[in-house]
Amino acid sequence: MPKVYHPVRCIYVKASKPHPEDTEYLVSFGLEYWGGKEPVHVIKVQMVYGGAVSGRRSPSYPSGTDDLDRVMKALAEIKKGGGEPGRGKINPL
């Protein structure tokens, strides 16, 4: 299956227990192909397990943790143009 999402900027947020130790949330801005010729600019939150993005698992924020608050802060930063260069290495339009 061809890659359809290319992150341009990203922020990794460490996930709290009871997530496994090596779990993070990947908050990113990038280009996603939805079937047309032109990509769509999107903001995504994905789960990362052991350094690998899980494309089929929706993010989960354990009750009693500040995970959601920290992800919301990262989303605000990404929306303002913050974050580190993403894996896609594509310049935004």
N, CA and C atoms as an extended XYZ file, in Angstrom:
279
Properties=species:S:1:pos:R:3:atomname:S:1:resname:S:1:resid:I:1 pbc="F F F"
N         0.855       -1.181        0.000 N   MET     1
C         0.000        0.000        0.000 CA  MET     1
C         0.894        1.236        0.000 C   MET     1
N         0.671        2.176       -0.903 N   PRO     2
C         1.499        3.368       -0.964 CA  PRO     2
C         1.259        4.275        0.246 C   PRO     2
N         2.305        4.988        0.624 N   LYS     3
C         2.194        5.922        1.739 CA  LYS     3
C         1.337        7.104        1.311 C   LYS     3
N         0.347        7.458        2.124 N   VAL     4
C        -0.543        8.552        1.766 CA  VAL     4
C        -0.359        9.768        2.666 C   VAL     4
N         0.367        9.643        3.775 N   TYR     5
C         0.569       10.760        4.692 CA  TYR     5
C         2.056       11.065        4.804 C   TYR     5
N         2.387       12.341        4.675 N   HIS     6
C         3.768       12.793        4.763 CA  HIS     6
C         3.847       13.910        5.801 C   HIS     6
N         4.312       13.617        7.030 N   PRO     7
C         4.401       14.659        8.051 CA  PRO     7
C         5.462       15.696        7.705 C   PRO     7
N         5.134       16.945        7.920 N   VAL     8
C         6.053       18.052        7.656 CA  VAL     8
C         6.661       18.545        8.970 C   VAL     8
N         5.820       18.675       10.005 N   ARG     9
C         6.277       19.072       11.335 CA  ARG     9
C         5.667       18.133       12.354 C   ARG     9
N         6.431       17.799       13.418 N   CYS    10
C         5.887       16.873       14.402 CA  CYS    10
C         6.408       17.166       15.805 C   CYS    10
N         5.626       16.716       16.777 N   ILE    11
C         5.989       16.762       18.191 CA  ILE    11
C         5.638       15.405       18.779 C   ILE    11
N         6.603       14.788       19.471 N   TYR    12
C         6.359       13.534       20.162 CA  TYR    12
C         6.017       13.839       21.617 C   TYR    12
N         4.966       13.208       22.124 N   VAL    13
C         4.521       13.384       23.503 CA  VAL    13
C         4.534       12.019       24.174 C   VAL    13
N         5.294       11.880       25.262 N   LYS    14
C         5.384       10.601       25.962 CA  LYS    14
C         4.027       10.237       26.570 C   LYS    14
N         3.646        8.985       26.409 N   ALA    15
C         2.379        8.497       26.967 CA  ALA    15
C         2.608        7.967       28.388 C   ALA    15
N         1.620        8.187       29.245 N   SER    16
C         1.678        7.730       30.634 CA  SER    16
C         1.265        6.270       30.751 C   SER    16
N         1.593        5.676       31.883 N   LYS    17
C         1.088        4.331       32.200 CA  LYS    17
C        -0.420        4.437       32.329 C   LYS    17
N        -1.170        3.446       31.993 N   PRO    18
C        -0.771        2.065       31.772 CA  PRO    18
C        -0.306        1.732       30.358 C   PRO    18
N        -0.047        2.754       29.496 N   HIS    19
C         0.558        2.461       28.199 CA  HIS    19
C         1.909        1.788       28.443 C   HIS    19
N         2.356        0.944       27.518 N   PRO    20
C         3.702        0.372       27.644 CA  PRO    20
C         4.755        1.493       27.706 C   PRO    20
N         5.896        1.205       28.292 N   GLU    21
C         6.964        2.185       28.529 CA  GLU    21
C         7.376        2.965       27.273 C   GLU    21
N         7.434        2.318       26.139 N   ASP    22
C         7.947        2.940       24.913 CA  ASP    22
C         6.839        3.511       24.020 C   ASP    22
N         5.762        4.015       24.637 N   THR    23
C         4.623        4.532       23.881 CA  THR    23
C         4.637        6.057       23.866 C   THR    23
N         4.352        6.622       22.687 N   GLU    24
C         4.268        8.065       22.518 CA  GLU    24
C         3.063        8.400       21.646 C   GLU    24
N         2.650        9.658       21.731 N   TYR    25
C         1.681       10.214       20.798 CA  TYR    25
C         2.486       11.030       19.795 C   TYR    25
N         2.185       10.878       18.522 N   LEU    26
C         2.820       11.684       17.490 CA  LEU    26
C         1.802       12.710       17.015 C   LEU    26
N         2.067       13.972       17.314 N   VAL    27
C         1.216       15.073       16.884 CA  VAL    27
C         1.921       15.710       15.695 C   VAL    27
N         1.251       15.773       14.548 N   SER    28
C         1.941       16.271       13.361 CA  SER    28
C         1.023       17.031       12.415 C   SER    28
N         1.675       17.853       11.591 N   PHE    29
C         1.039       18.557       10.488 CA  PHE    29
C         1.689       18.015        9.226 C   PHE    29
N         0.890       17.710        8.212 N   GLY    30
C         1.488       17.196        6.997 CA  GLY    30
C         0.535       17.200        5.824 C   GLY    30
N         0.966       16.501        4.804 N   LEU    31
C         0.206       16.393        3.562 CA  LEU    31
C        -0.323       14.977        3.433 C   LEU    31
N        -1.628       14.859        3.160 N   GLU    32
C        -2.255       13.556        3.030 CA  GLU    32
C        -3.008       13.490        1.711 C   GLU    32
N        -2.817       12.398        1.005 N   TYR    33
C        -3.506       12.188       -0.272 CA  TYR    33
C        -4.799       11.430       -0.016 C   TYR    33
N        -5.896       12.017       -0.434 N   TRP    34
C        -7.221       11.432       -0.236 CA  TRP    34
C        -7.798       10.886       -1.532 C   TRP    34
N        -6.969       10.647       -2.509 N   GLY    35
C        -7.450       10.085       -3.760 CA  GLY    35
C        -7.410       11.041       -4.924 C   GLY    35
N        -7.341       12.327       -4.653 N   GLY    36
C        -7.235       13.310       -5.719 CA  GLY    36
C        -5.777       13.548       -6.090 C   GLY    36
N        -5.567       14.455       -7.031 N   LYS    37
C        -4.208       14.756       -7.474 CA  LYS    37
C        -3.452       15.617       -6.464 C   LYS    37
N        -4.166       16.487       -5.773 N   GLU    38
C        -3.535       17.406       -4.834 CA  GLU    38
C        -3.689       16.897       -3.399 C   GLU    38
N        -2.611       16.995       -2.607 N   PRO    39
C        -2.714       16.583       -1.208 CA  PRO    39
C        -3.506       17.595       -0.381 C   PRO    39
N        -3.987       17.155        0.761 N   VAL    40
C        -4.732       17.987        1.701 CA  VAL    40
C        -3.835       18.222        2.913 C   VAL    40
N        -3.773       19.461        3.412 N   HIS    41
C        -3.037       19.749        4.635 CA  HIS    41
C        -3.882       19.271        5.818 C   HIS    41
N        -3.277       18.476        6.713 N   VAL    42
C        -4.006       17.930        7.853 CA  VAL    42
C        -3.136       17.982        9.112 C   VAL    42
N        -3.800       17.898       10.249 N   ILE    43
C        -3.146       17.706       11.541 CA  ILE    43
C        -3.602       16.357       12.054 C   ILE    43
N        -2.645       15.529       12.504 N   LYS    44
C        -2.950       14.176       12.963 CA  LYS    44
C        -2.385       13.934       14.348 C   LYS    44
N        -3.032       13.035       15.085 N   VAL    45
C        -2.477       12.463       16.306 CA  VAL    45
C        -2.463       10.960       16.094 C   VAL    45
N        -1.275       10.362       16.200 N   GLN    46
C        -1.118        8.925       15.998 CA  GLN    46
C        -0.408        8.319       17.209 C   GLN    46
N        -0.592        7.034       17.398 N   MET    47
C         0.103        6.310       18.461 CA  MET    47
C         1.412        5.757       17.914 C   MET    47
N         2.454        5.814       18.737 N   VAL    48
C         3.765        5.282       18.387 CA  VAL    48
C         4.144        4.259       19.450 C   VAL    48
N         4.422        3.027       19.013 N   TYR    49
C         4.822        1.948       19.911 CA  TYR    49
C         6.211        1.478       19.516 C   TYR    49
N         7.175        1.580       20.438 N   GLY    50
C         8.527        1.121       20.146 CA  GLY    50
C         9.155        1.825       18.965 C   GLY    50
N         8.794        3.074       18.733 N   GLY    51
C         9.353        3.848       17.639 CA  GLY    51
C         8.634        3.692       16.309 C   GLY    51
N         7.615        2.852       16.247 N   ALA    52
C         6.876        2.622       15.001 CA  ALA    52
C         5.459        3.187       15.117 C   ALA    52
N         5.045        3.958       14.126 N   VAL    53
C         3.699        4.523       14.103 CA  VAL    53
C         2.692        3.413       13.842 C   VAL    53
N         1.649        3.387       14.657 N   SER    54
C         0.577        2.419       14.465 CA  SER    54
C        -0.547        3.099       13.693 C   SER    54
N        -0.688        2.736       12.445 N   GLY    55
C        -1.684        3.374       11.596 CA  GLY    55
C        -3.107        2.921       11.848 C   GLY    55
N        -3.288        1.890       12.630 N   ARG    56
C        -4.631        1.337       12.816 CA  ARG    56
C        -5.174        1.500       14.234 C   ARG    56
N        -4.444        2.189       15.096 N   ARG    57
C        -4.908        2.375       16.474 CA  ARG    57
C        -5.190        3.850       16.730 C   ARG    57
N        -6.378        4.123       17.197 N   SER    58
C        -6.737        5.499       17.556 CA  SER    58
C        -6.059        5.854       18.876 C   SER    58
N        -5.684        7.121       19.046 N   PRO    59
C        -5.074        7.529       20.308 CA  PRO    59
C        -6.019        7.312       21.481 C   PRO    59
N        -5.452        6.894       22.601 N   SER    60
C        -6.212        6.698       23.832 CA  SER    60
C        -5.516        7.446       24.953 C   SER    60
N        -6.285        8.169       25.749 N   TYR    61
C        -5.749        8.996       26.816 CA  TYR    61
C        -6.257        8.441       28.146 C   TYR    61
N        -5.397        7.760       28.908 N   PRO    62
C        -5.854        7.139       30.149 CA  PRO    62
C        -6.423        8.158       31.138 C   PRO    62
N        -7.536        7.804       31.751 N   SER    63
C        -8.162        8.632       32.773 CA  SER    63
C        -7.193        8.799       33.944 C   SER    63
N        -7.202        9.975       34.535 N   GLY    64
C        -6.347       10.226       35.687 CA  GLY    64
C        -4.927       10.634       35.321 C   GLY    64
N        -4.656       10.825       34.004 N   THR    65
C        -3.340       11.289       33.559 CA  THR    65
C        -3.498       12.655       32.895 C   THR    65
N        -2.371       13.301       32.622 N   ASP    66
C        -2.418       14.568       31.898 CA  ASP    66
C        -2.092       14.388       30.418 C   ASP    66
N        -2.196       13.158       29.916 N   ASP    67
C        -1.870       12.880       28.515 CA  ASP    67
C        -2.660       13.761       27.548 C   ASP    67
N        -3.966       13.842       27.731 N   LEU    68
C        -4.796       14.638       26.829 CA  LEU    68
C        -4.388       16.109       26.873 C   LEU    68
N        -4.117       16.635       28.058 N   ASP    69
C        -3.704       18.033       28.185 CA  ASP    69
C        -2.389       18.283       27.453 C   ASP    69
N        -1.430       17.366       27.577 N   ARG    70
C        -0.141       17.534       26.910 CA  ARG    70
C        -0.270       17.401       25.395 C   ARG    70
N        -1.150       16.511       24.933 N   VAL    71
C        -1.386       16.388       23.494 CA  VAL    71
C        -2.087       17.638       22.969 C   VAL    71
N        -3.044       18.175       23.718 N   MET    72
C        -3.724       19.408       23.299 CA  MET    72
C        -2.726       20.574       23.213 C   MET    72
N        -1.780       20.640       24.138 N   LYS    73
C        -0.742       21.673       24.095 CA  LYS    73
C         0.124       21.508       22.840 C   LYS    73
N         0.473       20.257       22.521 N   ALA    74
C         1.261       19.987       21.308 CA  ALA    74
C         0.463       20.337       20.054 C   ALA    74
N        -0.840       20.055       20.046 N   LEU    75
C        -1.687       20.430       18.905 CA  LEU    75
C        -1.685       21.941       18.698 C   LEU    75
N        -1.787       22.697       19.789 N   ALA    76
C        -1.768       24.159       19.686 CA  ALA    76
C        -0.430       24.632       19.130 C   ALA    76
N         0.663       24.008       19.554 N   GLU    77
C         1.991       24.374       19.063 CA  GLU    77
C         2.139       24.068       17.573 C   GLU    77
N         1.665       22.898       17.149 N   ILE    78
C         1.708       22.519       15.727 CA  ILE    78
C         0.871       23.501       14.906 C   ILE    78
N        -0.296       23.864       15.413 N   LYS    79
C        -1.184       24.787       14.698 CA  LYS    79
C        -0.535       26.153       14.501 C   LYS    79
N         0.322       26.553       15.462 N   LYS    80
C         1.026       27.841       15.366 CA  LYS    80
C         2.279       27.749       14.496 C   LYS    80
N         2.592       26.565       13.969 N   GLY    81
C         3.768       26.414       13.112 CA  GLY    81
C         4.966       25.811       13.801 C   GLY    81
N         4.787       25.321       15.028 N   GLY    82
C         5.894       24.732       15.778 CA  GLY    82
C         6.126       23.279       15.421 C   GLY    82
N         7.078       22.689       16.113 N   GLY    83
C         7.409       21.289       15.906 CA  GLY    83
C         8.713       21.125       15.161 C   GLY    83
N         9.216       19.914       15.174 N   GLU    84
C        10.440       19.556       14.484 CA  GLU    84
C        10.120       19.060       13.068 C   GLU    84
N        11.088       19.126       12.156 N   PRO    85
C        10.826       18.603       10.809 CA  PRO    85
C        10.379       17.146       10.865 C   PRO    85
N         9.382       16.805       10.056 N   GLY    86
C         8.841       15.453       10.028 CA  GLY    86
C         9.584       14.556        9.055 C   GLY    86
N         9.180       13.303        9.041 N   ARG    87
C         9.794       12.305        8.172 CA  ARG    87
C         9.549       12.575        6.702 C   ARG    87
N         8.463       13.314        6.385 N   GLY    88
C         8.100       13.524        4.994 CA  GLY    88
C         9.046       14.408        4.226 C   GLY    88
N         9.719       15.325        4.919 N   LYS    89
C        10.682       16.233        4.289 CA  LYS    89
C        10.079       16.973        3.098 C   LYS    89
N         8.805       17.304        3.188 N   ILE    90
C         8.127       18.031        2.120 CA  ILE    90
C         7.831       19.428        2.627 C   ILE    90
N         8.148       20.427        1.852 N   ASN    91
C         7.857       21.798        2.260 CA  ASN    91
C         6.366       22.069        2.155 C   ASN    91
N         5.782       22.733        3.166 N   PRO    92
C         4.350       23.041        3.083 CA  PRO    92
C         4.073       24.037        1.972 C   PRO    92
N         2.865       23.982        1.433 N   LEU    93
C         2.466       24.915        0.371 CA  LEU    93
C         2.276       26.314        0.923 C   LEU    93
